[in-house]
Amino acid sequence: MKILADQNMPLVEEYFAHLGHVTRFDGRSLTAEQLKGVDILLIRSVTPVNEALLRFADQLKFVGTATIGTDHVDQDELAKRNIAFTNAPGCNAVAVAEFVISALCALSQQYHFELSDKVVGIVGVGNIGIRLHRKLQAIGIKTLLCDPFVQEQYPELQFVELSQLFQQVDVISFHVPLIKDGPHATKHLLNEQTLSSLKPNAIVINASRGDVIDNLALNAYLSEPHQHHVVLDVWENEPTINTQLLDKVDFASVHIAGHTLEGKARGTQMLYQALSAQLDTPAELQLSDFLPTPAITNMTVSASFEVKNLPQLVHSVYDIRRDDGIVRAELQKKGFDFLRKNYPIRREFSALTLECATDEQALMLSELGFTTSNTALLK
């Protein structure tokens, strides 16, 4: 069996080599000719799968994308050709939520505000949005939510219309798929008109899809003497991004919000499990078989620890300022895709075990995502 896999997908050989011969490819430059004789195609979001790509796919039986989003895959075309398809919903949800928390911690240090004073608006309450809500709730941050698709699933939570959310929150974090038209289109949700409705000093974070924000409108808006703060992980026209806008945002990265070692590997594992089910073979390999021991495994949290100390703890695992520094120093010389492909190893909060002084600390920090030694509290 011939398996073609994106070069940026980790652990493919570890999970799939016993099923067939694995060949790697550049996700942005895959051609139809490369699919001749291929049985399994494993992709990420940079590879559009459509009729043109599939025209020579004479043996293809399975396409898997190690991403939550599926807007890059023509599923109707795959169904016509009787090609099975799966994605990896939730694989990097924890990573993206932690990216947002790291960004908020860094901004709180840079602009001297207390995290607990902010109201965070979460646009899109899927796998990522609900995790972000729960993590923020654990540290006492109020959220307002907007998602017409899932609102009825969470009657206990506070949902508002998008126009209300823009006007009421201090922070807006986008976690929606890209929908280009229709009543719930997400393309350019933040545009010239909606930008003008934001509160003074509002923080905007986009770790979903670049087209959710009109980058030209945002660039023009930030050229005026506004006091808004912006964190962009995703950009319109990737990998060719608006460098003028880059100069105006607080923190920038190259579409890596979900690129923890655990998140990327979890996506590969989910595709392996789906393919194993299709082949009716046991999926015996586990993520824990492959994850390395992190550089720092344990820390002690004293009785004086408070939410205001959270940035120090969060940034001991992941500091978004590292990624921002890489982009500003290396983007022009090496390019967007090079930085994405060579992204440094990043772990999730759970890689760090905390010895907590109080029960309350253990509960809060475990809900935030850290591993705590006070496990009896969580039963």
PyMOL commands that set and color helices and strands:
alter all, ss='L'
color gray80, all
select helices_A, chain A and resi 12-16+32-35+51-54+75-80+93-111+115-117+127-138+151-153+162-168+192-195+210-212+215-223+243-248+261-279+287-289+307-317+320-334+336-341+349-351+359-368+375-378
alter helices_A, ss='H'
color red, helices_A
select strands_A, chain A and resi 2-6+21-25+40-43+62-65+84-86+119-123+142-146+171-174+203-206+229-232+251-252+298-301+353-356+371-372
alter strands_A, ss='S'
color yellow, strands_A
deselect
rebuild
show_as cartoon
